[in-house]
Amino acid sequence: MNYVYRYLNDYDECDDVVQETFIRVYRNKNYYTPIAKFSTWIYTIASNLAKTQLSQRRKMKIFSFLRSSEREDEFEVADTGYNLDEITDSILLDKIIQKALDTISIQYREAVILRDIQELTYEEIADILKINVGTVKSRINRGREQLKKILERDIKA
C-alpha cells in the first residue's frame, strides 16, 4: 500500500491498485513459482498495475475539484497523546518529500521508493523491475541526487 501510494500519490487510485493486485495474486496463485520471493512477485504485480494506472491518468487528464482529504464524509478526532507541533512538522515534511518524489523521473522514483521507503534489497528490486543490480544501484543514486537538488531548492525557498 505504501509503495503504490508513493508511486501514485493518490489514495483512491492506490486503494484500487492494491485491491486489483491481491485479486490478481489470488487468481494467479497457481502460476507462482518459488524462484523469487513471494513478496517480489506481489511487488512486480503492484508495480505493473501502478504504471498502468499512471499511464491512464495522464491520458485521461481528469481534474478533481475535491482532494480526498477535503471530503465532507471524512473527519479526524484529535488525539492529545501526541505533540501537535511534531505531527505538523512531520506532515509538512512528508508533503515536501512526496512533492519532490513526484517530480523526479519515474524510473528513478520507483527504485528510490523500493529501496529507501520499502527497504528492499538491491536484488529484490532488480527482480521486481526486471533489470540488473548495477542498473538498480545507478537509478537509486541518480534518483537520490535529483531528490537532493529538489529538496535543497524547496527548503531554501
N, C-alpha and C positions, 0 to 999 in steps of 0.2 A: 504494500500500500504506500509506504513512504517513498520507495523508488519510483513508482508510477506517478505519484503526486509531484515529486521533484522534477520529473521529466515533463509533465504536462502543465503543472501549476494551476490545476482546476479540480476542485473536489468532486464535482458531479461527473466529469469525464473520468476521473480517477476511479470512482466507485464502479462505473460501467466497465472500465477496462479490467479491473481486478476481478469483478464478478465474471466477466467473459473468460478471463484467464483460468479461473477454477472450474468453470463449465468445460472448457477445452481439456483441462487436465483430467477431469473425470471421464469425459467422453473418449479420450485417447489414452487412458491409463494402460491399456494393453500394448501400446506401441512404445512405452518407455523401456529403454534398455539401460541397465546399470553400468554403462561405460563411464558416464559422468555422474556427479551428484544429482540427486533428485531436485534439490534447490536450484541447481544450474539449469535444469530442464524447465522449471517453473519460471525462472527469470528470463529465459530465452523466449518463452511464450509471451510473457508480460511485455518484454521489450518490443517484440514484433507488433503486438497489438497497440502499444503506446505510439510506436512510429506510424502505424496506420491511422490512428486517431489524430495525431498531429498533422499528418498529411491531409486528412479530410477537413480538419479545422481550417487549414489555410485555403483550401478550395472553396469552402462554403462561406467564409468571411461573415460569420454571424456576429451581430453586435448585441451585447447583453446590456440591458438598462439597469438590472439589479445584479449585484455581485452576491455570491452565496452567503456572505456574512451580513448582508443588508436585508435579508428576507424577514418578513414580519413574523413568520411562524417559528423563527429561531430566537432563543434568548439565552443569556448566561446568568447563572447565580453566582454572586460574589463569594469567594472563599477567603475568609480572614486569616487563614493559616499561612498565607504566603505574603512576601513583601511585594507590594504592587509596583514599586519602582523597578525592582529586578525583573519582574514579569514584563513590564512595559518595555524595558531596555532589551530584553530577550526577544520580544515580539518584533520590535523595530529592527534589531539586528538580523533576525530571520528574514524579514521582508527585504532588507537590503541585499542579503546573500541570495535570496530567491530571484530578485530582480537581476542581479549580476549573472546568476546561472542561466536565466532566460536569454541573456544577450550573447553568450558565447556559442560557438559552433556546436551543432547537435552532436556530432561525433565526439567532441571533447566533453560536452556536458554529460553524456551518457557514461563515459569512462570515469569521470570525476565523481559522479553520484554513486556509481557502483563501488568505487574504491573508498572514497572519503566519507560517504554518508552510510552506505550499506556495509562497509568494511569487508568487502570480499577480497580474496587473494587475486593476484595478477592472473594466475592460471584459471581461476573460476571466471574472471572477466573475459579472458581470451576465449573460453568455451562458449560463453553466452553470446559474445559479439562475433564469434567465428573468425577471429584474427589471431595473429601470433602474439606471444607475450611481449616481444620487443615493441610492437606497434601499440599495445596497451600502455606500456610504460611511456612511450612517446606522447600518446594522446593525453595521458594524465598530466604529464609535465607541461605540455602546451596549454591544456585547459587550466591548470593551476596558475600558469603565468598570465593568461588572459584574465582570469578572475582577480589576480593580484592587482593588475593595472586598473581594472574597472573599480574595484573596491577602494584602492588608494585615491582614485579620482573622486568617487562618490563621498568618501568620508571627509576629504578635504573641503568639499563643496558645502 
